[in-house]
Amino acid sequence: MHSDEPVVIQVDDGAEDGPGIATSSNSQPSMVAKMLGLLQVEDGHRVLEIGTASGYVAALLAERLGEDNVYSVEIDPALADLAARNLHAAGYMPQLRCGEGEEGWPDVAPLDRLIATCALRHIPPTFVGQVRTGGVIVAPIARDFWSGALVQLTVHGDGTASGRFRGGASYMPMRSHRPEAGAPVDSSTARSRRAGSGPAGMLTLGFALYAGARLPGVSLWHSEKSGRVQVWATRQDGSAATAATGEDVWQYGAANLWDEIEHVFLEYAALGSPVAEEFGITADEDGPHVWLREPHTRVLPVV
C-alpha cells in the first residue's frame, strides 16, 4: 500500500529487550520530496547523505545524479546491511559506508551537497568543512524547545554556513545528538498562579524558534484534546511548569519557569509574532546562532 506516512524500520537500536522506542524509519515521502527540492541538485553534483536507513533517499539521489555521485553513511551495521541489500535489489549501487554520521566522509570531500535524514542538535563543523563554498546543506534541526525544523544552509568561504528555516520536520535524532536527561522535578516545590498567557498561542514554530534561542535548555511539549491544550516545560536544572487552557499554572523547582516563558512570549508578540521562515541560523565553530530576518540580528539567550 502506498501512503504519505513514515514507516518505522527499527526500534531500540535493534535491541531485543528495549522499551519499544522507534530509532529509525523510512521517511515520509512528501517530506523527502521537500528536502530534495531544497537541496537544489544539478547534473554532476556529488552528494553526501547522513543516515542511509532503508536506502530510500540514496536510491532517489542515485536515480537523479548517477550512483557514482552519491555517498551515504549509516552508523548502524544492521541498517547499513539492509540499505545495501535494498539498493542492490533495486539496481542501484551508490557509495555506502558504515560509520559515525557526524564525521561525514572526509575522503570524498569537497562535496556539492549534503543532506541529513536524522535530526541534529547543531550542524557539525565537519559537515561545513566537507561541502564546497557555495554548496548547500539541508537538515532537520531539533533543539530543546522545538521538536524539529528544516534548515537550508549555504556554505561560505570563511568556514561558516547560514540560511533560513524552511518549516517543520520531525526526524529521529542522530545517535550522538540525542538529548540528555535533566534533573528530576521535585513535586514538593509545587506552587500555582493564574496564567497570563494561554498555552495554545505558544505552539507555533515561529515562537518555538524564538523561545528556543532565548531560553536554551528549556524543553516544551504539549497535548491537545477536545479544545484543551496542555503544555509541560522543563529545564535540566529541575525547574518545571505546566499550563492548560483556562487553568492555573503550576511551577516547580527553584525558578519560576513559566514566568520566564511568558516574558519571552510577550517579547515575541512585540516583534510582530514572526513566522518560522523569518528566522535563520548560522553555523560556525561556536555552534548554531539563530537570527531574525537578517544574519546580523541574532536572537541572544536571556542573561
Backbone as CSV, one residue per row, in Angstrom:
resi,resn,N_x,N_y,N_z,CA_x,CA_y,CA_z,C_x,C_y,C_z
1,MET,0.846,-1.192,0.000,0.000,0.000,0.000,0.885,1.247,0.000
2,HIS,0.527,2.241,-0.814,1.262,3.493,-0.878,0.554,4.534,-0.010
3,SER,1.297,5.194,0.856,0.725,6.249,1.692,1.818,7.233,2.036
4,ASP,1.410,8.453,2.339,2.371,9.504,2.687,2.629,9.475,4.190
5,GLU,3.207,8.397,4.672,3.484,8.214,6.085,4.889,7.647,6.268
6,PRO,5.562,8.007,7.366,6.837,7.351,7.668,6.588,5.913,8.103
7,VAL,7.555,5.047,7.873,7.432,3.637,8.237,8.607,3.289,9.151
8,VAL,8.318,2.896,10.376,9.371,2.520,11.321,10.038,1.235,10.859
9,ILE,11.369,1.241,10.806,12.100,0.046,10.387,13.031,-0.478,11.483
10,GLN,13.118,0.243,12.607,13.935,-0.241,13.717,13.436,0.363,15.021
11,VAL,13.475,-0.412,16.107,13.189,0.095,17.446,14.354,-0.244,18.361
12,ASP,14.579,0.625,19.329,15.584,0.387,20.374,16.967,0.067,19.818
13,ASP,17.333,0.718,18.721,18.639,0.490,18.086,18.872,-0.988,17.767
14,GLY,17.785,-1.720,17.577,17.903,-3.132,17.235,17.964,-4.073,18.420
15,ALA,17.932,-3.545,19.647,17.973,-4.402,20.837,16.661,-5.174,20.976
16,GLU,16.738,-6.369,21.535,15.553,-7.217,21.652,14.757,-6.968,22.916
17,ASP,15.341,-6.329,23.917,14.669,-6.185,25.211,14.490,-4.722,25.609
18,GLY,14.370,-3.831,24.622,14.219,-2.412,24.918,12.783,-2.019,25.181
19,PRO,12.547,-0.729,25.426,11.196,-0.244,25.742,10.288,-0.054,24.523
20,GLY,10.795,-0.299,23.329,9.961,-0.175,22.130,9.952,1.216,21.531
21,ILE,11.068,1.940,21.637,11.171,3.288,21.090,11.699,3.216,19.661
22,ALA,10.989,3.857,18.733,11.426,3.862,17.337,12.750,4.597,17.197
23,THR,13.702,3.984,16.493,15.026,4.593,16.338,15.439,4.768,14.880
24,SER,14.648,4.262,13.939,14.911,4.518,12.519,13.631,4.293,11.742
25,SER,13.484,5.053,10.669,12.276,4.913,9.860,12.569,5.237,8.406
26,ASN,11.673,4.779,7.557,11.656,5.211,6.168,10.858,6.515,6.137
27,SER,11.463,7.595,5.709,10.877,8.919,5.880,9.593,9.105,5.085
28,GLN,8.765,10.034,5.549,7.528,10.406,4.867,7.852,10.902,3.465
29,PRO,7.264,10.316,2.427,7.626,10.685,1.056,7.517,12.177,0.752
30,SER,6.465,12.836,1.231,6.328,14.265,0.938,7.433,15.078,1.591
31,MET,7.901,14.666,2.771,8.999,15.366,3.430,10.298,15.123,2.672
32,VAL,10.490,13.898,2.182,11.679,13.606,1.371,11.684,14.491,0.126
33,ALA,10.519,14.609,-0.522,10.424,15.439,-1.726,10.751,16.892,-1.405
34,LYS,10.267,17.383,-0.263,10.555,18.768,0.126,12.055,18.959,0.355
35,MET,12.674,18.038,1.084,14.091,18.173,1.381,14.943,18.093,0.114
36,LEU,14.590,17.183,-0.779,15.359,17.064,-2.022,15.169,18.302,-2.898
37,GLY,13.982,18.904,-2.830,13.779,20.157,-3.553,14.652,21.268,-3.002
38,LEU,14.762,21.350,-1.676,15.609,22.359,-1.051,17.089,22.113,-1.328
39,LEU,17.448,20.866,-1.594,18.851,20.531,-1.842,19.340,21.112,-3.175
40,GLN,18.424,21.326,-4.109,18.725,22.003,-5.381,19.900,21.341,-6.124
41,VAL,19.797,20.030,-6.309,20.885,19.331,-7.009,20.841,19.642,-8.502
42,GLU,22.014,19.585,-9.120,22.161,19.781,-10.557,23.007,18.656,-11.121
43,ASP,22.939,18.467,-12.431,23.715,17.412,-13.076,25.182,17.503,-12.668
44,GLY,25.764,16.364,-12.326,27.167,16.314,-11.960,27.466,16.569,-10.502
45,HIS,26.475,16.987,-9.725,26.707,17.240,-8.308,27.020,15.949,-7.564
46,ARG,27.917,16.067,-6.596,28.251,14.979,-5.696,27.598,15.256,-4.354
47,VAL,26.836,14.269,-3.844,26.002,14.478,-2.666,26.331,13.439,-1.590
48,LEU,26.402,13.917,-0.340,26.558,13.033,0.805,25.269,13.026,1.612
49,GLU,24.762,11.825,1.884,23.600,11.659,2.755,24.070,11.135,4.108
50,ILE,23.536,11.719,5.176,23.830,11.261,6.535,22.597,10.505,7.042
51,GLY,22.738,9.188,7.218,21.623,8.375,7.700,20.972,7.585,6.572
52,THR,21.611,6.514,6.129,21.112,5.755,4.974,19.785,5.078,5.277
53,ALA,19.642,4.523,6.479,18.427,3.811,6.903,18.052,2.736,5.888
54,SER,16.876,2.842,5.262,16.424,1.812,4.318,17.085,1.923,2.953
55,GLY,17.703,3.071,2.668,18.288,3.303,1.350,17.387,4.070,0.403
56,TYR,16.215,4.478,0.872,15.215,5.134,0.030,15.745,6.432,-0.589
57,VAL,16.297,7.334,0.247,16.773,8.625,-0.261,17.994,8.424,-1.152
58,ALA,18.868,7.509,-0.777,20.049,7.230,-1.602,19.634,6.744,-2.991
59,ALA,18.575,5.959,-3.058,18.088,5.477,-4.350,17.570,6.625,-5.207
60,LEU,16.828,7.545,-4.603,16.309,8.687,-5.347,17.457,9.559,-5.864
61,LEU,18.450,9.776,-5.021,19.594,10.576,-5.446,20.377,9.878,-6.561
62,ALA,20.522,8.563,-6.450,21.234,7.818,-7.489,20.493,7.855,-8.815
63,GLU,19.183,7.816,-8.772,18.380,7.904,-9.999,18.581,9.261,-10.663
64,ARG,18.685,10.312,-9.859,18.812,11.672,-10.409,20.240,11.991,-10.837
65,LEU,21.247,11.577,-10.056,22.614,12.040,-10.268,23.568,10.961,-10.768
66,GLY,23.114,9.718,-10.720,24.011,8.614,-11.036,24.670,8.102,-9.767
67,GLU,24.792,6.804,-9.642,25.252,6.217,-8.387,26.684,6.601,-8.027
68,ASP,27.513,6.953,-9.002,28.895,7.338,-8.706,28.984,8.672,-7.981
69,ASN,27.917,9.461,-8.023,27.921,10.784,-7.396,27.215,10.812,-6.045
70,VAL,26.785,9.646,-5.561,26.005,9.587,-4.323,26.779,8.808,-3.267
71,TYR,26.928,9.423,-2.087,27.613,8.813,-0.951,26.646,8.833,0.232
72,SER,26.644,7.756,1.012,25.709,7.695,2.134,26.344,6.958,3.301
73,VAL,26.163,7.518,4.507,26.766,6.975,5.726,25.658,6.541,6.680
74,GLU,25.805,5.349,7.259,24.860,4.825,8.240,25.636,4.261,9.422
75,ILE,25.274,4.651,10.644,26.018,4.226,11.817,25.701,2.797,12.235
76,ASP,24.487,2.323,11.971,24.051,1.023,12.470,24.396,-0.081,11.467
77,PRO,25.202,-1.069,11.837,25.594,-2.114,10.880,24.416,-2.870,10.280
78,ALA,23.396,-3.166,11.088,22.243,-3.903,10.565,21.488,-3.071,9.534
79,LEU,21.319,-1.779,9.807,20.638,-0.908,8.847,21.490,-0.694,7.603
80,ALA,22.792,-0.560,7.790,23.680,-0.402,6.635,23.579,-1.611,5.715
81,ASP,23.504,-2.799,6.309,23.357,-4.020,5.506,21.999,-4.056,4.820
82,LEU,20.941,-3.666,5.536,19.602,-3.617,4.946,19.566,-2.665,3.765
83,ALA,20.153,-1.477,3.935,20.156,-0.487,2.856,20.893,-1.015,1.635
84,ALA,22.043,-1.633,1.853,22.809,-2.166,0.725,22.005,-3.212,-0.023
85,ARG,21.324,-4.108,0.711,20.528,-5.150,0.054,19.360,-4.539,-0.715
86,ASN,18.686,-3.537,-0.099,17.561,-2.884,-0.781,18.019,-2.179,-2.055
87,LEU,19.108,-1.450,-1.951,19.602,-0.684,-3.094,20.062,-1.606,-4.220
88,HIS,20.794,-2.632,-3.890,21.293,-3.536,-4.924,20.146,-4.288,-5.593
89,ALA,19.131,-4.642,-4.795,17.972,-5.326,-5.371,17.221,-4.424,-6.341
90,ALA,17.264,-3.116,-6.079,16.580,-2.165,-6.965,17.470,-1.721,-8.128
91,GLY,18.695,-2.220,-8.180,19.593,-1.898,-9.289,20.451,-0.678,-9.075
92,TYR,20.603,-0.207,-7.809,21.418,0.966,-7.521,22.628,0.552,-6.682
93,MET,23.779,1.153,-6.980,24.995,0.868,-6.215,25.740,2.160,-5.880
94,PRO,25.110,3.036,-5.069,25.827,4.240,-4.625,26.945,3.850,-3.659
95,GLN,27.753,4.827,-3.298,28.871,4.576,-2.387,28.340,4.581,-0.953
96,LEU,28.493,3.464,-0.243,27.948,3.313,1.101,29.068,3.091,2.109
97,ARG,28.859,3.621,3.311,29.829,3.422,4.381,29.103,3.287,5.703
98,CYS,29.571,2.368,6.540,29.037,2.214,7.892,29.974,2.937,8.848
99,GLY,29.465,3.966,9.514,30.309,4.739,10.413,29.521,5.844,11.082
100,GLU,30.186,6.627,11.906,29.571,7.744,12.633,29.216,8.865,11.664
101,GLY,27.919,9.182,11.586,27.470,10.194,10.646,28.035,11.566,10.909
102,GLU,28.291,11.905,12.176,28.795,13.237,12.499,30.165,13.484,11.881
103,GLU,30.877,12.417,11.552,32.191,12.563,10.926,32.093,12.822,9.429
104,GLY,30.902,12.645,8.851,30.761,12.810,7.413,31.538,11.748,6.670
105,TRP,32.178,12.160,5.565,33.004,11.246,4.780,34.185,12.052,4.245
106,PRO,35.207,12.283,5.080,36.299,13.199,4.713,36.992,12.849,3.401
107,ASP,37.112,11.565,3.106,37.891,11.148,1.934,37.269,11.567,0.606
108,VAL,35.978,11.907,0.608,35.330,12.250,-0.664,35.063,13.752,-0.783
109,ALA,35.488,14.524,0.208,35.307,15.983,0.148,36.277,16.585,-0.870
110,PRO,35.900,17.765,-1.438,34.703,18.557,-1.158,33.499,18.076,-1.968
111,LEU,32.336,18.185,-1.346,31.075,17.781,-1.961,30.276,19.017,-2.357
112,ASP,29.303,18.799,-3.248,28.439,19.902,-3.666,27.234,20.075,-2.751
113,ARG,26.764,18.964,-2.204,25.557,18.984,-1.392,25.690,17.976,-0.253
114,LEU,24.999,18.279,0.867,24.915,17.344,1.991,23.496,17.384,2.519
115,ILE,22.913,16.214,2.741,21.567,16.108,3.286,21.593,15.161,4.473
116,ALA,21.013,15.570,5.582,20.899,14.714,6.765,19.451,14.270,6.891
117,THR,19.250,12.976,7.035,17.903,12.444,7.222,17.720,11.948,8.650
118,CYS,18.456,12.562,9.572,18.267,12.387,11.004,18.383,13.770,11.631
119,ALA,17.719,13.967,12.759,17.691,15.294,13.369,18.999,15.595,14.084
120,LEU,19.458,16.834,13.938,20.710,17.288,14.530,20.434,18.343,15.591
121,ARG,21.226,18.355,16.643,21.133,19.435,17.624,21.888,20.664,17.142
122,HIS,22.847,20.449,16.284,23.606,21.537,15.668,24.208,20.998,14.384
123,ILE,24.700,21.893,13.545,25.375,21.478,12.315,26.842,21.214,12.650
124,PRO,27.299,19.968,12.585,28.707,19.697,12.933,29.664,20.454,12.015
125,PRO,30.759,20.971,12.544,31.757,21.644,11.698,32.275,20.751,10.580
126,THR,32.277,19.437,10.804,32.724,18.517,9.755,31.842,18.624,8.514
127,PHE,30.548,18.840,8.703,29.646,18.962,7.554,30.004,20.195,6.734
128,VAL,30.178,21.319,7.429,30.505,22.566,6.739,31.843,22.430,6.021
129,GLY,32.805,21.798,6.694,34.137,21.677,6.120,34.225,20.744,4.930
130,GLN,33.239,19.852,4.766,33.287,18.888,3.669,32.435,19.299,2.471
131,VAL,31.798,20.457,2.544,30.988,20.973,1.435,31.691,22.206,0.872
132,ARG,31.777,22.286,-0.426,32.487,23.394,-1.084,31.795,24.727,-0.827
133,THR,32.544,25.796,-0.981,31.965,27.129,-0.892,30.850,27.278,-1.925
134,GLY,29.699,27.744,-1.487,28.537,27.854,-2.357,27.668,26.616,-2.363
135,GLY,28.154,25.531,-1.733,27.370,24.311,-1.644,26.230,24.454,-0.639
136,VAL,25.345,23.464,-0.632,24.126,23.541,0.169,24.046,22.369,1.139
137,ILE,23.623,22.672,2.364,23.336,21.670,3.382,21.860,21.763,3.735
138,VAL,21.159,20.635,3.715,19.754,20.576,4.125,19.648,19.559,5.252
139,ALA,19.060,19.980,6.367,18.990,19.087,7.524,17.851,19.497,8.445
140,PRO,17.275,18.545,9.181,16.358,18.894,10.264,17.145,19.169,11.540
141,ILE,16.847,20.290,12.171,17.480,20.656,13.437,16.448,20.481,14.539
142,ALA,16.812,19.819,15.622,15.902,19.632,16.758,16.603,20.096,18.027
143,ARG,16.050,21.110,18.655,16.617,21.619,19.907,15.631,21.334,21.035
144,ASP,15.883,21.904,22.197,15.092,21.551,23.365,13.643,22.045,23.279
145,PHE,13.451,23.294,22.845,12.115,23.888,22.890,11.240,23.449,21.714
146,TRP,11.856,22.918,20.653,11.077,22.547,19.476,11.548,21.212,18.948
147,SER,10.615,20.446,18.408,10.906,19.067,18.011,11.663,18.988,16.704
148,GLY,11.577,19.994,15.865,12.346,19.926,14.634,11.909,20.937,13.600
149,ALA,12.880,21.439,12.834,12.618,22.359,11.735,13.705,22.185,10.692
150,LEU,13.321,22.302,9.435,14.283,22.173,8.349,15.102,23.451,8.210
151,VAL,16.389,23.274,7.913,17.213,24.417,7.539,17.838,24.141,6.175
152,GLN,17.996,25.197,5.417,18.670,25.156,4.119,19.817,26.150,4.204
153,LEU,21.034,25.649,4.278,22.203,26.479,4.525,23.113,26.528,3.303
154,THR,23.713,27.679,3.095,24.744,27.846,2.071,26.091,27.951,2.769
155,VAL,27.076,27.229,2.259,28.412,27.231,2.854,29.210,28.414,2.315
156,HIS,29.875,29.124,3.217,30.648,30.305,2.854,32.156,30.012,2.927
157,GLY,32.917,30.847,2.299,34.359,30.645,2.235,35.077,30.828,3.550
158,ASP,34.421,31.412,4.557,35.054,31.639,5.853,34.847,30.479,6.821
159,GLY,34.331,29.365,6.324,34.124,28.206,7.178,32.820,28.207,7.938
160,THR,31.898,29.082,7.570,30.574,29.110,8.187,29.522,28.707,7.159
161,ALA,28.320,28.466,7.638,27.175,28.193,6.764,25.961,28.882,7.367
162,SER,25.110,29.432,6.526,23.938,30.131,7.045,22.772,29.987,6.080
163,GLY,21.574,30.156,6.616,20.379,30.081,5.792,19.134,30.124,6.663
164,ARG,17.984,30.051,6.025,16.713,30.212,6.724,16.087,28.869,7.082
165,PHE,15.181,28.943,8.061,14.348,27.792,8.369,13.298,27.635,7.284
166,ARG,12.967,26.381,6.977,12.050,26.087,5.879,10.882,25.209,6.328
167,GLY,10.371,25.484,7.519,9.211,24.744,8.001,9.591,23.626,8.947
168,GLY,8.570,23.001,9.509,8.791,21.956,10.495,9.190,20.643,9.863
169,ALA,9.882,19.828,10.640,10.289,18.496,10.199,10.616,17.670,11.428
170,SER,9.921,16.559,11.600,10.147,15.708,12.752,10.927,14.467,12.326
171,TYR,12.155,14.375,12.768,13.018,13.235,12.443,13.610,12.661,13.723
172,MET,13.937,11.385,13.686,14.620,10.765,14.819,16.040,11.314,14.903
173,PRO,16.523,11.557,16.120,17.823,12.218,16.252,19.002,11.320,15.866
174,MET,20.035,11.942,15.341,21.311,11.259,15.200,21.717,10.733,16.582
175,ARG,22.293,9.559,16.608,22.563,8.937,17.908,23.439,9.796,18.801
176,SER,24.435,10.426,18.226,25.321,11.257,19.036,24.705,12.600,19.402
177,HIS,23.494,12.892,18.880,22.823,14.157,19.166,21.548,13.956,19.981
178,ARG,21.367,12.797,20.553,20.188,12.576,21.376,20.241,13.437,22.632
179,PRO,19.087,13.975,23.077,19.094,14.861,24.254,19.420,14.086,25.525
180,GLU,20.033,14.777,26.464,20.358,14.190,27.746,19.230,14.442,28.744
181,ALA,19.047,13.491,29.642,18.017,13.642,30.667,18.431,14.715,31.670
182,GLY,17.446,15.499,32.122,17.728,16.539,33.103,17.530,16.056,34.527
183,ALA,17.663,16.987,35.459,17.461,16.666,36.866,15.994,16.355,37.117
184,PRO,15.695,15.477,38.082,14.291,15.172,38.387,13.560,16.390,38.948
185,VAL,12.253,16.421,38.722,11.418,17.519,39.212,10.966,17.196,40.630
186,ASP,11.143,18.140,41.527,10.738,17.968,42.922,9.296,18.454,43.076
187,SER,8.354,17.515,43.167,6.934,17.885,43.231,6.574,18.612,44.522
188,SER,7.409,18.493,45.548,7.106,19.170,46.816,7.238,20.679,46.702
189,THR,7.843,21.170,45.637,8.025,22.615,45.447,6.875,23.230,44.644
190,ALA,5.824,22.471,44.383,4.729,22.932,43.524,4.076,24.194,44.076
191,ARG,3.796,25.133,43.174,3.096,26.360,43.509,2.298,26.797,42.291
192,SER,1.194,27.464,42.487,0.319,27.806,41.374,0.038,29.297,41.343
193,ARG,-0.386,29.747,40.174,-0.852,31.125,39.987,-1.699,31.153,38.735
194,ARG,-2.388,32.261,38.510,-3.170,32.413,37.293,-2.253,32.596,36.092
195,ALA,-2.662,32.057,34.969,-1.866,32.196,33.753,-2.088,33.568,33.137
196,GLY,-1.010,34.185,32.699,-1.140,35.451,31.995,-1.310,35.265,30.506
197,SER,-0.677,34.226,29.960,-0.772,33.919,28.535,-1.219,32.471,28.380
198,GLY,-2.225,32.245,27.546,-2.699,30.890,27.331,-1.694,30.058,26.567
199,PRO,-1.616,28.766,26.849,-0.595,27.934,26.206,-0.833,27.694,24.725
200,ALA,-2.080,27.762,24.266,-2.360,27.432,22.865,-1.608,28.341,21.898
201,GLY,-1.473,29.629,22.241,-0.808,30.568,21.358,0.687,30.388,21.278
202,MET,1.226,29.520,22.138,2.678,29.314,22.170,3.131,28.135,21.318
203,LEU,2.225,27.534,20.577,2.562,26.299,19.877,2.971,26.504,18.427
204,THR,3.213,27.752,18.017,3.670,27.980,16.648,5.171,27.717,16.541
205,LEU,5.602,27.327,15.352,7.022,27.085,15.145,7.820,28.381,15.269
206,GLY,7.234,29.496,14.850,7.929,30.772,14.975,8.277,31.074,16.421
207,PHE,7.301,30.922,17.331,7.600,31.174,18.742,8.585,30.151,19.276
208,ALA,8.470,28.909,18.851,9.387,27.878,19.329,10.832,28.211,18.961
209,LEU,11.043,28.703,17.745,12.392,29.072,17.326,12.922,30.243,18.155
210,TYR,12.066,31.233,18.386,12.484,32.395,19.167,12.763,32.001,20.616
211,ALA,11.816,31.285,21.227,11.969,30.916,22.632,13.125,29.941,22.828
212,GLY,13.337,29.064,21.844,14.445,28.136,21.964,15.787,28.833,22.007
213,ALA,15.909,29.950,21.280,17.150,30.726,21.303,17.263,31.573,22.573
214,ARG,16.136,32.090,23.044,16.159,32.940,24.240,16.314,32.126,25.524
215,LEU,15.767,30.896,25.527,15.759,30.063,26.732,16.432,28.723,26.449
216,PRO,17.719,28.714,26.170,18.384,27.447,25.866,18.282,26.481,27.044
217,GLY,18.060,25.215,26.726,17.954,24.202,27.763,16.551,23.961,28.260
218,VAL,15.577,24.775,27.814,14.184,24.574,28.206,13.498,23.685,27.166
219,SER,12.880,22.612,27.626,12.143,21.710,26.747,10.652,21.963,26.915
220,LEU,9.907,21.837,25.823,8.460,22.063,25.866,7.781,21.006,25.021
221,TRP,6.724,20.416,25.540,5.896,19.517,24.736,4.444,19.700,25.164
222,HIS,3.513,19.187,24.375,2.112,19.507,24.622,1.194,18.365,24.199
223,SER,-0.058,18.472,24.634,-1.127,17.581,24.180,-2.364,18.422,23.918
224,GLU,-3.212,17.953,23.011,-4.464,18.641,22.683,-5.593,17.628,22.652
225,LYS,-6.691,17.959,23.310,-7.856,17.077,23.327,-9.101,17.889,23.599
226,SER,-10.063,17.787,22.689,-11.363,18.458,22.844,-11.214,19.945,23.126
227,GLY,-10.299,20.590,22.414,-10.117,22.018,22.568,-9.255,22.433,23.750
228,ARG,-8.837,21.472,24.555,-7.996,21.780,25.712,-6.536,21.508,25.356
229,VAL,-5.708,22.522,25.513,-4.273,22.401,25.262,-3.543,22.400,26.592
230,GLN,-2.661,21.445,26.775,-1.820,21.427,27.957,-0.367,21.345,27.522
231,VAL,0.469,22.135,28.170,1.898,22.105,27.865,2.681,21.808,29.137
232,TRP,3.817,21.188,28.949,4.763,20.914,30.024,6.108,21.495,29.618
233,ALA,6.774,22.121,30.543,8.098,22.680,30.279,9.047,22.232,31.378
234,THR,10.260,21.895,30.991,11.277,21.506,31.957,12.610,22.117,31.568
235,ARG,13.498,22.225,32.540,14.870,22.638,32.292,15.773,21.664,33.028
236,GLN,16.974,21.502,32.535,17.847,20.469,33.093,18.196,20.693,34.556
237,ASP,17.993,21.908,35.070,18.275,22.162,36.483,17.155,21.688,37.402
238,GLY,16.084,21.094,36.823,14.973,20.599,37.625,13.791,21.536,37.690
239,SER,13.922,22.757,37.173,12.779,23.666,37.103,11.766,23.116,36.105
240,ALA,10.476,23.317,36.391,9.432,22.790,35.522,8.169,23.627,35.676
241,ALA,7.276,23.486,34.702,5.993,24.180,34.749,5.006,23.451,33.859
242,THR,3.735,23.568,34.197,2.683,23.043,33.335,1.531,24.036,33.316
243,ALA,0.903,24.175,32.150,-0.218,25.099,31.984,-1.229,24.469,31.044
244,ALA,-2.495,24.736,31.272,-3.555,24.197,30.432,-4.595,25.272,30.187
245,THR,-5.321,25.151,29.092,-6.335,26.129,28.699,-7.314,26.383,29.833
246,GLY,-7.429,27.643,30.239,-8.407,28.028,31.249,-8.080,27.612,32.661
247,GLU,-6.850,27.137,32.913,-6.493,26.653,34.243,-5.289,27.424,34.791
248,ASP,-5.053,27.263,36.087,-3.891,27.889,36.703,-2.606,27.227,36.222
249,VAL,-1.536,27.977,36.327,-0.197,27.470,36.025,0.401,26.874,37.293
250,TRP,1.097,25.748,37.121,1.849,25.150,38.222,3.335,25.198,37.882
251,GLN,4.135,25.622,38.882,5.573,25.726,38.676,6.302,24.933,39.771
252,TYR,7.495,24.433,39.405,8.248,23.566,40.302,9.724,23.950,40.247
253,GLY,10.438,23.638,41.325,11.864,23.885,41.345,12.204,25.286,41.803
254,ALA,13.500,25.624,41.695,13.982,26.900,42.229,13.523,28.101,41.414
255,ALA,13.341,27.922,40.102,12.987,29.045,39.226,11.512,29.011,38.855
256,ASN,10.977,30.178,38.542,9.605,30.271,38.040,9.654,30.181,36.513
257,LEU,9.677,28.971,36.026,9.940,28.746,34.612,8.835,29.307,33.727
258,TRP,7.589,29.191,34.149,6.508,29.721,33.309,6.575,31.246,33.225
259,ASP,6.994,31.891,34.294,7.181,33.341,34.246,8.170,33.705,33.135
260,GLU,9.261,32.951,33.049,10.268,33.219,32.025,9.696,32.999,30.624
261,ILE,8.933,31.929,30.460,8.359,31.631,29.150,7.356,32.709,28.748
262,GLU,6.510,33.137,29.683,5.545,34.197,29.381,6.249,35.489,29.000
263,HIS,7.318,35.824,29.686,8.062,37.050,29.364,8.603,36.984,27.934
264,VAL,9.169,35.844,27.561,9.704,35.685,26.210,8.570,35.714,25.182
265,PHE,7.401,35.184,25.544,6.256,35.213,24.626,5.809,36.653,24.369
266,LEU,5.818,37.479,25.381,5.457,38.886,25.208,6.481,39.602,24.318
267,GLU,7.756,39.264,24.479,8.788,39.804,23.591,8.485,39.434,22.138
268,TYR,8.164,38.163,21.946,7.891,37.651,20.607,6.691,38.372,19.985
269,ALA,5.644,38.562,20.774,4.466,39.278,20.280,4.814,40.722,19.920
270,ALA,5.667,41.354,20.718,6.062,42.736,20.451,6.864,42.856,19.158
271,LEU,7.510,41.763,18.733,8.254,41.746,17.465,7.346,41.500,16.263
272,GLY,6.044,41.334,16.524,5.104,41.087,15.445,4.803,39.626,15.215
273,SER,5.146,38.769,16.180,4.922,37.322,16.066,5.447,36.779,14.738
274,PRO,6.736,36.921,14.477,7.288,36.483,13.188,7.105,34.989,12.959
275,VAL,6.857,34.633,11.695,6.683,33.226,11.333,8.054,32.564,11.215
276,ALA,8.040,31.238,11.139,9.285,30.465,11.172,10.242,30.861,10.054
277,GLU,9.703,31.144,8.873,10.551,31.440,7.726,11.271,32.777,7.834
278,GLU,10.912,33.603,8.833,11.641,34.849,9.068,12.901,34.626,9.904
279,PHE,13.043,33.421,10.453,14.209,33.093,11.254,15.229,32.339,10.407
280,GLY,16.473,32.499,10.778,17.539,31.760,10.121,18.552,31.305,11.142
281,ILE,19.584,30.631,10.657,20.593,30.099,11.555,21.959,30.172,10.882
282,THR,22.961,30.484,11.660,24.345,30.472,11.189,25.109,29.432,11.992
283,ALA,25.825,28.564,11.293,26.637,27.536,11.940,28.099,27.907,11.801
284,ASP,28.773,28.018,12.933,30.218,28.264,12.917,30.856,27.465,14.039
285,GLU,32.122,27.700,14.304,32.838,26.895,15.285,32.307,27.070,16.697
286,ASP,31.544,28.137,16.946,30.968,28.376,18.267,29.593,27.750,18.432
287,GLY,29.081,27.103,17.384,27.767,26.484,17.467,26.741,27.230,16.650
288,PRO,25.464,26.832,16.746,24.418,27.474,15.949,23.953,28.792,16.561
289,HIS,23.723,29.787,15.722,23.206,31.082,16.159,21.924,31.370,15.393
290,VAL,20.816,31.454,16.108,19.532,31.775,15.480,19.435,33.285,15.307
291,TRP,18.924,33.709,14.151,18.733,35.129,13.904,17.345,35.392,13.331
292,LEU,16.922,36.634,13.429,15.600,37.045,12.964,15.744,38.019,11.809
293,ARG,15.270,37.607,10.660,15.198,38.397,9.422,16.551,38.613,8.741
294,GLU,17.592,38.967,9.472,18.914,39.153,8.876,19.968,38.508,9.774
295,PRO,21.042,37.949,9.170,22.044,37.238,9.978,22.674,38.063,11.091
296,HIS,22.739,39.365,10.943,23.373,40.175,11.985,22.449,40.422,13.169
297,THR,21.169,40.041,13.044,20.206,40.266,14.125,20.020,38.967,14.897
298,ARG,20.996,38.644,15.701,20.933,37.385,16.453,19.920,37.444,17.587
299,VAL,19.302,36.307,17.845,18.411,36.156,18.989,19.262,35.574,20.112
300,LEU,19.586,36.406,21.092,20.533,36.026,22.127,19.826,35.419,23.334
301,PRO,20.491,34.541,24.055,19.890,33.952,25.255,19.603,34.999,26.319
302,VAL,18.580,34.733,27.123,18.296,35.593,28.263,19.459,35.475,29.243
303,VAL,19.937,36.587,29.706,21.068,36.591,30.648,20.539,36.369,32.071
